[in-house]
Amino acid sequence: MTMTLTEINAPEAPQTIGNYSQALELSGHERLLFVSGQIPVAADGTVPETFDAQCELAWDNVRHQLHAAGMDIANLVKVTIFLSSRRFNATNRKVRLNVLGDHKPALTVIITGIFDEQWLLEIEAIAAA
């Protein structure tokens, strides 16, 4: 069985601003991976000071979880990014586009308080294979 991802972007709804799908139909999968919120903390416990570096590190941590399950970025079907401030939106989009390339999982970005005040974002995901 081959896994198929089909983008659903209803013409009656607003079109996306950025590289994501309004909805994503998944068929032919055998496994689902639920990735808990990945934080901008390195394996040695350090936290970068800048948002750019934190964003890259959080995505690296998502990649590490995917790789541990034998998956990669192309397996992502849903991503939720929690930002501590709207001012990080443009940089978040730039880094996300760089990480995802042409892959367009369903996406939600939420502005909210983050568990640790040092962390400027957190990324959770669902992947399928």
N, C-alpha and C positions, 0 to 999 in steps of 0.2 A: 504494500500500500504506500503510495506517495503522498506526502503532506503537501497540501495546497493552501496558499494564502490568497484570498480574493479581496481586493480593496472595494469597499462600499462607500460611495460618496453621493448621497441622494441629491439630485439636482434642485429639489425644493428647499434644501437646507443651505446655510451659508457654506461656502467653500473654505478649505483650510488655508491658513496663513502659515506656511512653513512646510516642512517635509514630514507629514504624518497622514494617516488615514482617519476619516471620521468614524468608520467602522471597519472591522477586518473579520472576514469569515474564514474560519479554520476548519479544514476537513482532512481526513486521512492521517491524523496524528496518532502516535502511540503513547507519547509521554508528555506530561505537562510539568514545568518547573516553576515554582513560585519563589521568587527571590525577594527576601525581606529587604527593607530599606537599607541601602548601602550608603555608608557615611564617608565623609572625607577624612578618614583616619588611615594612616599607613600601618603596615604590619608591626612596625616598631613603636606604634602609639603616637607618632607625631601628626600634627594637624597643620597643613599649610596656612599661611596668613591671608593670601589673596583668594578672591572668588575663583579666578581662572584656574589656579592650581588645585583648589578644592574640587571644582567641577571635574577636571581631568581625573583626579584621584578617585572620586566617587564612581565615575564611569569605569575606571580601571578595576575597581572592586566589583562592579557588576560583571565585567568581563571575566574576572577570576572565578566568580561563582558559576557563570555559564560554562567556562572551560572545565571546571571540576565535574560538571555533569555531562561533559562531552558535547557541549553546544557552543555556539558563538552568537555574535550580534544578529546574524541573519535569522536566528531562531526566536527573536523577541517578537511577541504578538501584542503586548500591552506594556506601556511604560508610564509610571506616575512620578513626576518630579515635584518635590516640595522645596520651594524657595523661601528664604527668610525675609526677602524684600523684593519688590517689583524692580528695583534698580538693577537687579542681576539678570533681568529677562533677556536682554540683547546678547550678553555674553553666554548665557545658558543656551540660547538658540544656536549661536555660532559653534560652540563646542559640541552640542548635540548633533548638528548637521555634519560636522567633521567625523564624529564617531559613527553615525548611522549611514552616512553616504546616501545611496539611493534607496535603502531599506526604509519602509514607512509603517512602523507599528502604530496601533492606536495609541494616543497620547493624551495625558492630562497634566497640566502644570497648576500647582496650587501654591498660593502665597499664604504662609502660616508661620507660627512659632515652631522652632526646631528644638528637639529634646535638649541638646547641649548648646549653650550660647556661642561656643567657638565654631560650631558647624553652620555653614551658610546655606547648605542644601542637603537633601537626602533623595536617593533614587530607588524606587522599588519597581519590580518588573515581573512579567509572566512570559515564559518562553515555552515553545512546543517543538517536539521532534517526532 
